[in-house]
Each structure stands twice: as structure tokens, then as C-alpha cells.
Amino acid sequence: MTDIKEIESPVEGERLQKLLARQGLGSRREIEGWIANGRVTVNGDKATLGVRVSGAEDIRVDGRLVKCQTTQTRRLLAYNKPEGEVCTRQGTDDRPTVFDRLPKLKGERWINVGRLDINTSGLLLFTTDGELANRLMHPSHEIEREYAVRVFGDITQDKISNMFRGVELEDGLARFTDIVDSGGEGRNHWFHVCLLEGRNREVRRLWESQELAVNRLKRVRYGSVIIPDHLKQGQWAELDQATVDALAALVGLDSVPVNVNSSREETVRMKRLQGKRIAPVVRKKTRNPKAASGVR
């Protein structure tokens, strides 16, 4: 068998992983893993990290030809995740996956912007633009995530202050950038909290570090997108051009047209399946949260 040689990168062009991410094949980080594992070829040669391409080459993933679109489009869904669903692409009988609920795509796939654990509900974003997904998730862009959390235990001002200043967890320092008291009765209390990153179970672990238990957790905002009040659990809504552009601008990306024809067809389908219209979301952050109050 003839060895597949590694290709040389031309001076001009776009990095391969970035181009494939824009085609909706996956996030940039995910595609970098494919390249490192030898799953991607360009003109028959094994691709390497850093290689640049124009899009006119014969690019294949696992032997399948990638048809690069000359005109880029971008789509974004807001999904209201129920508890009990997982964010992996393959679910099980007792653990369904969020991807089962999403509209089907041809030639591309939905990329989840971060994850929520099985016991967390609320806003999940999905896009066909891997570069957008990568930037929204990367800590360097400091995109704010807001959660509504119900906490059980003896809540004191010292504990709140600790989580503002930062707590050393097993994977590094973590802190809330905002904690807003939202009321409650007895030892169960609701708060709205914000983070600038999305580490595994970070909200829960921060409260647990103060000997407090989280018994309800829901994400209500990601960047400039707030979960729509009318969006029931298990339902999705496609976001319009203005909303998508506003979110992309937060991570330094230019406007790209949304796929209007597909959006219209799926809106009709969604009406039929869900029994009522789910309008696109056009909301921006307007609240200026104050420091937590009402704690001892």
C-alpha cells in the first residue's frame, strides 16, 4: 500500500479546520481532532494542522467528499432543554438526546454551543457555523451565561462573597461574575448567577464548595440571547437575522445571511407539530443586575 504523504500548506488560503467548521461539519476544536487523527485528506494527501486551503480542493473526511459552499449561510436555534436529556449525539432508551428533537439537515449538521448536564434544563444554542460555535464557547471571548438556580442550605453573605472572589476547584479557580437574590421560602432560595465560561457542572460545584446543595438549575441566557418565555420544554425556535448578527458580533464575526428558505419550511413544520407559532427571538440584555441582597 502506498503511504499517504502530508501536504504542504500554500501561502494563501484559509486554515482547513476553519473552513470545515464554516461548512457546518463540526466545531473547530472537534475538526482539529479529526485532522490530528488522520481522518481528513486534501487532494488525496493526509492533512495536517495549520494547512491552508481555498475550498476548491478535493477535501474528504473519512473518505467522504466535502462540498464546500461558495456562499456561506448561518443558522442558529434556541432549544429549551428538559431535565433528563443528554447533549451527546447518541442517546439511550432511558436517556434521550437533545439532537432527536432538532430539525433534520442535509449536507451539514447542528453543532451545540456548549452543553448542559442531564439534570439541568433551559437554553441550549445550536448552529450550523462551527467557527461561531467555537468562539462562543471559548473562554477568551468571555461570553456571559446566566442561570436560575434554587439552592438549599444556610446561605450567608460570607458564602456569597466567597463565590464572587473565587473558589479553587479541582480544575482551577472559578467565580460568579454576578449573583442576584430572586427570593424563596425557608431554606430553599432562588438566585440568578452569571459565569464567563462553561466548565463541567461549574455552577453546582461553586455552591457545593460552600456546603450548599443545588436542587434546581436552568440556563436562561447565553450572551445576548434570552430563552423565550413562550418556548416550552422540548421545543426549539430558529433565531432571526438580527439576533444571530448580534450574537456573532460579540465574538468578532461579520454578518452572514441566515438560510431563509429552510427557516420558512421548518417554521411551517414546527407549527404543525407543536400546534402554535413559535416566533423568532429578538432580545438583547437590558437588565443591569445588582449585587445579591436579602442574605444573612
C-alpha positions as CSV (number, residue, x, y, z in Angstrom):
1,M,0.0,0.0,0.0
2,T,1.3,3.4,-0.9
3,D,1.8,5.7,2.1
4,I,-0.2,8.9,2.1
5,K,2.1,11.9,2.2
6,E,1.4,15.0,4.2
7,I,0.6,18.1,2.1
8,E,2.4,21.4,2.2
9,S,0.4,24.5,3.0
10,P,0.1,27.1,0.3
11,V,0.9,30.7,1.3
12,E,-2.7,31.9,0.7
13,G,-6.0,30.4,1.7
14,E,-7.9,29.6,4.9
15,R,-6.9,27.2,7.6
16,L,-8.5,23.8,6.9
17,Q,-10.2,23.4,10.3
18,K,-11.7,26.9,10.0
19,L,-13.1,26.2,6.5
20,L,-14.6,22.9,7.5
21,A,-16.1,24.5,10.6
22,R,-17.8,27.1,8.5
23,Q,-19.3,24.3,6.4
24,G,-21.2,23.1,9.5
25,L,-19.3,19.9,9.9
26,G,-18.3,20.5,13.5
27,S,-16.7,22.9,15.8
28,R,-13.1,24.0,15.1
29,R,-11.8,22.1,18.1
30,E,-13.6,18.9,17.0
31,I,-12.3,19.2,13.5
32,E,-8.7,19.7,14.7
33,G,-9.1,16.3,16.4
34,W,-10.2,14.7,13.1
35,I,-7.1,16.2,11.4
36,A,-4.7,15.0,14.1
37,N,-6.2,11.5,13.8
38,G,-5.7,11.4,10.1
39,R,-9.3,11.4,9.1
40,V,-9.1,14.4,6.7
41,T,-7.4,14.4,3.3
42,V,-6.8,17.1,0.8
43,N,-6.3,16.1,-2.8
44,G,-5.6,12.6,-1.6
45,D,-2.9,13.6,0.9
46,K,-3.3,13.4,4.7
47,A,-4.0,16.9,6.1
48,T,-2.0,18.4,8.9
49,L,-2.9,21.1,11.4
50,G,-2.2,24.5,10.0
51,V,-2.6,23.6,6.3
52,R,-4.4,26.3,4.3
53,V,-6.9,25.6,1.6
54,S,-9.0,27.6,-0.9
55,G,-12.1,25.3,-0.8
56,A,-11.6,24.3,-4.4
57,E,-9.5,21.2,-3.4
58,D,-10.7,17.6,-3.1
59,I,-11.3,17.6,0.7
60,R,-12.6,14.4,2.3
61,V,-13.5,13.4,5.8
62,D,-13.4,9.7,6.4
63,G,-13.2,9.3,2.6
64,R,-16.4,11.3,2.0
65,L,-16.1,14.3,-0.2
66,V,-16.9,17.7,1.4
67,K,-18.7,20.0,-1.0
68,C,-17.6,23.5,0.1
69,Q,-20.3,26.1,-0.3
70,T,-19.1,29.3,-2.0
71,T,-21.8,31.3,-0.4
72,Q,-21.8,30.9,3.4
73,T,-25.0,30.8,5.4
74,R,-25.5,30.7,9.1
75,R,-28.4,29.3,11.2
76,L,-29.0,29.4,14.9
77,L,-31.6,27.6,17.0
78,A,-32.7,28.2,20.6
79,Y,-33.8,25.0,22.3
80,N,-35.5,24.6,25.7
81,K,-33.8,21.5,27.1
82,P,-35.8,19.5,29.7
83,E,-34.2,17.6,32.5
84,G,-33.4,14.0,31.6
85,E,-31.9,14.7,28.1
86,V,-28.2,14.3,27.3
87,C,-26.2,16.5,24.9
88,T,-24.4,13.7,23.2
89,R,-25.4,12.8,19.6
90,Q,-26.3,9.2,20.6
91,G,-28.8,8.7,23.4
92,T,-30.2,5.6,25.0
93,D,-33.7,4.3,25.8
94,D,-33.6,5.9,29.3
95,R,-31.5,8.9,28.3
96,P,-32.8,10.6,25.1
97,T,-30.5,13.1,23.3
98,V,-31.4,16.7,22.6
99,F,-30.5,16.1,18.9
100,D,-33.5,13.9,18.5
101,R,-35.7,17.0,18.8
102,L,-34.0,19.1,16.2
103,P,-35.0,19.6,12.5
104,K,-33.1,17.5,10.1
105,L,-30.3,18.9,7.9
106,K,-28.8,18.0,4.5
107,G,-25.1,18.3,3.9
108,E,-24.4,19.9,7.4
109,R,-25.3,19.3,11.0
110,W,-26.3,21.1,14.1
111,I,-23.4,22.0,16.4
112,N,-24.3,22.5,20.1
113,V,-22.8,25.7,21.7
114,G,-21.7,24.1,25.0
115,R,-23.6,21.5,27.0
116,L,-26.0,21.2,29.9
117,D,-25.8,18.1,32.2
118,I,-28.7,15.7,32.3
119,N,-30.2,17.3,35.4
120,T,-30.0,20.9,34.1
121,S,-32.7,22.4,31.9
122,G,-33.0,25.6,29.9
123,L,-31.4,27.4,26.9
124,L,-29.2,25.5,24.5
125,L,-28.0,27.1,21.3
126,F,-27.3,25.1,18.1
127,T,-25.7,26.5,15.0
128,T,-24.5,25.3,11.5
129,D,-21.5,27.6,11.8
130,G,-18.6,25.8,13.6
131,E,-16.5,28.9,13.8
132,L,-19.3,30.7,15.6
133,A,-19.8,27.8,18.0
134,N,-16.1,27.6,18.7
135,R,-15.8,31.3,19.5
136,L,-19.0,31.4,21.7
137,M,-17.6,28.5,23.8
138,H,-14.0,29.7,24.1
139,P,-13.2,31.3,27.5
140,S,-11.1,34.0,25.8
141,H,-14.3,35.7,24.5
142,E,-15.9,35.8,28.0
143,I,-19.5,35.3,26.8
144,E,-21.8,35.5,29.8
145,R,-24.0,32.6,30.7
146,E,-26.9,33.2,33.1
147,Y,-28.6,30.6,35.2
148,A,-31.6,30.5,37.6
149,V,-30.6,28.3,40.5
150,R,-32.5,27.1,43.6
151,V,-30.2,26.4,46.5
152,F,-30.9,24.6,49.8
153,G,-29.0,25.3,52.9
154,D,-27.8,28.1,55.3
155,I,-26.9,30.9,52.9
156,T,-24.8,33.7,54.4
157,Q,-23.2,36.9,53.0
158,D,-19.7,35.4,53.6
159,K,-20.6,32.4,51.3
160,I,-21.9,34.8,48.6
161,S,-18.7,36.9,48.9
162,N,-16.5,33.7,48.6
163,M,-18.2,32.8,45.3
164,F,-17.7,36.4,44.0
165,R,-14.0,36.5,44.9
166,G,-13.4,33.0,43.5
167,V,-13.1,29.4,44.8
168,E,-10.3,27.0,44.0
169,L,-12.0,23.9,42.5
170,E,-10.2,20.7,41.3
171,D,-9.9,22.2,37.8
172,G,-8.8,25.7,38.8
173,L,-10.2,28.9,40.1
174,A,-13.9,29.6,39.5
175,R,-16.2,32.5,40.3
176,F,-19.6,34.0,39.6
177,T,-19.5,37.5,38.0
178,D,-23.0,38.2,39.2
179,I,-25.3,36.8,41.9
180,V,-28.8,38.2,42.2
181,D,-31.2,37.2,45.0
182,S,-34.5,36.1,43.5
183,G,-36.4,35.2,46.6
184,G,-37.6,31.9,48.2
185,E,-39.1,30.4,51.3
186,G,-37.4,28.6,54.2
187,R,-34.0,27.1,53.4
188,N,-34.8,26.9,49.6
189,H,-33.7,30.1,47.9
190,W,-33.6,31.2,44.2
191,F,-30.7,33.1,42.7
192,H,-29.7,34.3,39.2
193,V,-26.0,33.8,38.7
194,C,-23.6,34.5,35.8
195,L,-20.4,32.9,34.5
196,L,-17.9,33.7,31.7
197,E,-17.1,30.1,30.9
198,G,-18.7,26.7,30.7
199,R,-16.7,24.1,32.7
200,N,-18.4,20.9,33.7
201,R,-21.0,21.3,36.5
202,E,-19.3,24.6,37.4
203,V,-22.5,26.3,38.9
204,R,-23.3,23.3,41.0
205,R,-19.7,22.9,42.2
206,L,-19.4,26.5,43.2
207,W,-22.4,26.3,45.5
208,E,-21.3,22.9,46.8
209,S,-17.9,24.4,47.8
210,Q,-19.9,26.5,50.3
211,E,-21.8,23.4,51.7
212,L,-24.9,24.3,49.8
213,A,-27.0,22.0,47.6
214,V,-28.4,22.9,44.2
215,N,-31.8,21.3,43.7
216,R,-32.9,23.1,40.5
217,L,-30.8,24.6,37.7
218,K,-31.9,26.3,34.5
219,R,-29.9,28.3,32.0
220,V,-31.9,31.4,30.9
221,R,-29.4,33.3,28.8
222,Y,-26.3,32.8,26.6
223,G,-24.7,36.1,25.6
224,S,-27.3,38.3,24.1
225,V,-29.9,35.5,23.6
226,I,-32.6,35.1,26.4
227,I,-34.7,32.0,26.4
228,P,-38.2,33.0,25.1
229,D,-41.0,32.9,27.7
230,H,-43.3,31.1,25.3
231,L,-40.8,28.3,24.4
232,K,-41.9,25.2,26.2
233,Q,-39.5,22.4,27.2
234,G,-38.6,20.2,24.3
235,Q,-39.4,23.0,21.8
236,W,-37.0,24.9,19.5
237,A,-37.2,28.2,17.7
238,E,-35.0,29.5,14.9
239,L,-33.4,32.9,15.5
240,D,-33.7,35.7,13.0
241,Q,-31.0,37.7,11.2
242,A,-30.8,40.5,13.8
243,T,-30.5,38.2,16.7
244,V,-27.9,36.0,15.0
245,D,-25.9,39.0,13.9
246,A,-25.9,40.5,17.5
247,L,-24.5,37.2,18.9
248,A,-21.9,36.9,16.2
249,A,-20.7,40.4,16.8
250,L,-19.9,39.6,20.4
251,V,-17.2,37.3,19.2
252,G,-15.9,39.4,16.3
253,L,-17.7,37.7,13.4
254,D,-19.3,39.5,10.5
255,S,-22.9,39.2,9.4
256,V,-23.7,36.1,7.3
257,P,-27.2,35.5,5.8
258,V,-29.5,33.1,7.6
259,N,-30.9,30.3,5.5
260,V,-34.3,31.9,4.9
261,N,-35.9,29.2,2.8
262,S,-35.1,26.4,5.2
263,S,-36.2,28.5,8.1
264,R,-39.6,29.1,6.5
265,E,-40.1,25.4,5.7
266,E,-39.3,24.3,9.2
267,T,-41.5,27.1,10.8
268,V,-44.4,25.5,8.9
269,R,-43.4,22.1,10.2
270,M,-43.0,23.4,13.7
271,K,-46.5,24.9,13.7
272,R,-47.9,21.6,12.6
273,L,-46.1,19.6,15.3
274,Q,-46.3,22.0,18.2
275,G,-49.8,23.4,17.5
276,K,-48.9,27.1,17.6
277,R,-46.4,29.6,16.2
278,I,-43.1,30.0,17.9
279,A,-41.7,33.4,16.8
280,P,-38.0,34.0,16.3
281,V,-36.3,35.6,19.3
282,V,-35.1,39.2,19.1
283,R,-33.9,40.1,22.6
284,K,-30.8,41.8,24.0
285,K,-29.5,42.1,27.5
286,T,-31.2,45.1,29.2
287,R,-31.0,44.2,32.9
288,N,-28.3,45.7,34.9
289,P,-28.0,43.2,37.8
290,K,-27.3,44.4,41.3
291,A,-25.3,42.6,43.9
292,A,-27.1,39.9,45.9
293,S,-29.3,41.1,48.8
294,G,-31.5,39.5,51.4
295,V,-29.0,37.1,52.8
296,R,-27.5,37.0,56.2
